[in-house]
């Protein structure tokens, strides 16, 4: 769950390109691709293309989930270094 949220947080913070998401979420390329596909399938992340380059954005549902996760983590006083 943390990994999904790390990816959502990276995208929500402005990372659009796969390599930027990978570095911000501290993941390997292969792992990041698997998680991104899952997030797309769930309608949390939307992929677009710009000059043949793939870019990712959060859907409204993705923003809602990210905000819920951050609120819960804050309520539990859990701090995640990233």
Secondary structure as GFF3:
##gff-version 3
##sequence-region A 1 82
A	DSSP	alpha_helix	2	12	.	.	.	ID=ss1
A	DSSP	alpha_helix	18	24	.	.	.	ID=ss2
A	DSSP	alpha_helix	29	41	.	.	.	ID=ss3
A	DSSP	beta_strand	45	50	.	.	.	ID=ss4
A	DSSP	beta_strand	53	58	.	.	.	ID=ss5
A	DSSP	alpha_helix	60	75	.	.	.	ID=ss6
###
